[in-house]
């Protein structure tokens, strides 16, 4: 496993797991507590992931930008490709309102470690996408989350597609 820190968002990390290839295909270890214990939360403690979730989408589906103040996420794309965006919504952060985007797919296998307080969303860029993420908090409903409008002019996020399919929640999100 190798990792690098993002230059645009404090505490955001890009992780590349080792991929073993041979004539049969490939093998990827996507998580090992002993390796991932090096990543620490704001209190200096290893991030303890308690829940795994999977999202399946078709081409053009956008999910996000959502987040909360407590949950760290470790994301990866298992099938297809997503355009993944992270926005720093922590008002006390030196990178507040900065955003960063990534092409995350089944070939590059990168993982993104998203700090608590950041919004994140993904756009399916292929016929089908399977997106996986670990969470450091149990999901407790939308009432504890924030939604950031994908087209907020204060953020000026680049989207590679104009006609995205969005949920009612994302369509009705307020501007910052």
N, C-alpha and C positions, 0 to 999 in steps of 0.2 A: 504494500500500500504506500502510495505517495500522496502528499497533500500540499496545497498552497493556499494562502489567504488571499481573499479578494482585495483588490486595491480600492474598491469603491464603497464597501460596506464593512464596518467594524464587526469583527468576530465571524464573518461569513467565511466558510472554508470549502474548497473544491478538493474532493478526494478521488483518487484513481486506484481502484482495487486491482490486485494482481489477477491477470487472466491466464489460465493455462490452456494452451491450444495443442491439439494433436489431430490425427486423422479422424477421430470420432466426433470432434466438435470442440467445445470449450467448457471449462469449469471455472466458476468465479465464487470466491468467498465474499459475500456481501456484507457480513458483519461478524466481528469477534470482539467480545467485551474487552479482552486483554489488549487489543490493538486500539480500540476506540476510547479507552479510558484516558488517553492523552488529551482528549478534548474536554475542556472544563467550562462550566457555566459561570455566571457572573459572581458566584460565591466561591469560585475556585474548586468546585467539586466536579468529579466526572459526571457527565450527562447520563442519566439513567433512563433508558428508553423502556416504556411500559406498554406500548400498543403499536401494532403493525396494521396498516391499512393499504388497500389497493383500489385504484380508480381505473376504470376502463372507459375509453372514449373513442368516438369516431372522428374522422377528419373534420377540422374546423371548430371542434368543441373547445371552448375556453372555460376554465374553472379557476376562479379567484378574482381578484387579489384578496385573500383572507389571512387572518392571523389573530393572535392574542398576546397578552403580556407575559405569559408563563411558559408556553410550549416551544421547545426546540424540536426541529424536524430534520430527519436525514432522508433525503429523497433520491430516487433513481428511476430510470425508465427501463422496464424489462422488455418491452416490445414496441417497435416503432420509434418515433422521434417526437419529442416535445420541445417547444420554445418555452423556456422557463424563466420567469421574472421574479426577482426579490426586491422589495422596497423597504427601506429602513424607516419605520414609523415610531422609533423611540425618540421622544422629544429631547431627552438629555444626551443623545448620542452625537458625536462629532460628524457622523455621516447621515444625520436626519434628512429624510426625503431623497436621498440618493437611491438609485436603482441600478440593477445589473441584470443582464440577460445571458442565457446560456442555451446552446443546442445540446440537449441531453438525449442520448439514444442507446439502442442495444449494441451499437458498435463501439462507441467511445467509453461506455460503461461508467462515466463519471457519476459521482454522488455529490450532492450539495448539502452541507450542514448549515441549516438556517437558524439563526439566533431567535430566541423569544423576543417578541416585540416587532418582528418584521412581517410584512405581508408577503404572500407568495401566491403565484398562479401559474397555470400551464395551459398551453395551446397545443392541441394535437395536430401535428404536421404531416401525418401519414394516414393511410386508410384506417388503421386501428392503432391505439396506444394502450399500453398497460403501464401504469405509473404506480410506484410503491413508495410508501414512506413510513418511517418509524416516528413515534411521538413520545416526548418526555412527560406528557400529562395525558390522562384519560380524556377522551372527547366528552364534553359536558353540554353540548348544544350550542347553537348559534348565538344565544344571548350573551355568551362570554367572549364572543369574537368581534373583530372589527372587519369591515369590508371597505376596501379602497377602490375608488372608481378607476377602471382601466384606462379611461381616456381623459383623466384630469389634466388640464393644461399646466398646472403647477409642476407635475411630474414629467410631462412630455415624453412618455414611454413610446419607443418605437415598437410597432406591431407589424409582423411580416404579412399579415392578412387583413383585409378590410371587412369581409363578411363572416365574422365569427358567430358561433351559436353560444348564447349566454343564458344563464338562468334568470328568473325574475329578480332574485336577490342582487345579482350583478348589474342588471339593467337599471335597477332603481337605487343603486348606491349613490350616496351624496358626494359632492366635490369636497376637497379639503378646505 
